[in-house]
Amino acid sequence: MSKSERHPVHQTYLRDRVMPHARPLSPHLGIYEWRITMVLSILHRVTGAFLCLGALLVTWGLIALASGEAEWNAFAGFCASGIGIALLICWTFSLMLHLCNGIRHLFWDAGAGFAKSQYFTSAWVVVIVSIAFTVVVWLWVMLAGGVP
Amino acid sequence: MSAAPNGAGPHDMRTPLARVRALGSAKSGASGWWIERLSGAALIPLSLWFVWLVLRLPHLDFAAAHVLVGNVINAGLLILFTAISFWHGALGLQVVIEDYVHTRWIELTLLIAVKFLAVLGAVACALAVLRIWLGTY
């Protein structure tokens, strides 16, 4: 049985068993079939929160650079470590995804791009551009001789 | 801004028609909505520029980084980039906290902590950049 077929039963179960005295709720994530648009909606928040952590890394870097060579080398050592590079790749992708999807949101705020074909196409453009941007940035780093 | 109806203050960027129809938040939410969009728009060129700046430091060399951040244009753009990033990030985290944290005192504590940390981060970045630019490390 697909999730969409289970949908009304699931709602009844929620209403009668889980929260019998609660007011009606909109159905939650578990009963929807996955679509690229909802994945991007979720990823927009996830990458946004993750980029806030990235802002702390930038802060660390700037403070280290202002403090002296020993402090900077500790920061550079973290960036060049395995976990550091993994995080930096995730931050590159997150930045571009949040940026592209943010442009998509700005178009929506202006009232444009709401046709079904448009928001599915724009979603895939966001995904492809973000992946391509991440690959290009890290190819550049590798061709320039790596992080440290 | 004394008892402005419908959140209309000096920074309200809604159109007069929207205001007179009482569209938008009953409090000052419309202004937060606008600042989130405007800071986001400003961050499009700034963050692309930031990636380009970092890409010129593939070896993370201390002296080269100092020269790069010591450039007055780079220093100015870095202060703008970090300050607007913290502002935008704080507004975004605020929405996430309001949506998912349902215990009022935890929600309030997190909201205040995010605001404090954002200001602290922005000030720390600005001071660090200024210190590098002035060459007083």
Chai-1 contact restraints between the chains, C-beta under 6 A:
chainA,res_idxA,chainB,res_idxB,connection_type,confidence,min_distance_angstrom,max_distance_angstrom,comment,restraint_id
A,R45,B,V96,contact,1.0,0.0,6.0,A-B,restraint_1
A,G48,B,G92,contact,1.0,0.0,6.0,A-B,restraint_2
A,C52,B,G89,contact,1.0,0.0,6.0,A-B,restraint_3
A,A55,B,S85,contact,1.0,0.0,6.0,A-B,restraint_4
A,A55,B,G89,contact,1.0,0.0,6.0,A-B,restraint_5
A,T59,B,G121,contact,1.0,0.0,6.0,A-B,restraint_6
A,T59,B,A124,contact,1.0,0.0,6.0,A-B,restraint_7
A,T59,B,C125,contact,1.0,0.0,6.0,A-B,restraint_8
A,L62,B,C125,contact,1.0,0.0,6.0,A-B,restraint_9
A,L62,B,A128,contact,1.0,0.0,6.0,A-B,restraint_10
A,I63,B,A128,contact,1.0,0.0,6.0,A-B,restraint_11
A,L65,B,A65,contact,1.0,0.0,6.0,A-B,restraint_12
A,L65,B,I132,contact,1.0,0.0,6.0,A-B,restraint_13
A,A66,B,A128,contact,1.0,0.0,6.0,A-B,restraint_14
A,A66,B,R131,contact,1.0,0.0,6.0,A-B,restraint_15
A,A66,B,I132,contact,1.0,0.0,6.0,A-B,restraint_16
A,A66,B,Y137,contact,1.0,0.0,6.0,A-B,restraint_17
A,G68,B,Y137,contact,1.0,0.0,6.0,A-B,restraint_18
A,E69,B,F62,contact,1.0,0.0,6.0,A-B,restraint_19
A,W72,B,F62,contact,1.0,0.0,6.0,A-B,restraint_20
A,A76,B,L60,contact,1.0,0.0,6.0,A-B,restraint_21
A,L95,B,S47,contact,1.0,0.0,6.0,A-B,restraint_22
A,G102,B,G40,contact,1.0,0.0,6.0,A-B,restraint_23
A,W140,B,L55,contact,1.0,0.0,6.0,A-B,restraint_24
A,V141,B,P58,contact,1.0,0.0,6.0,A-B,restraint_25
A,A144,B,P58,contact,1.0,0.0,6.0,A-B,restraint_26
A,P148,B,L60,contact,1.0,0.0,6.0,A-B,restraint_27
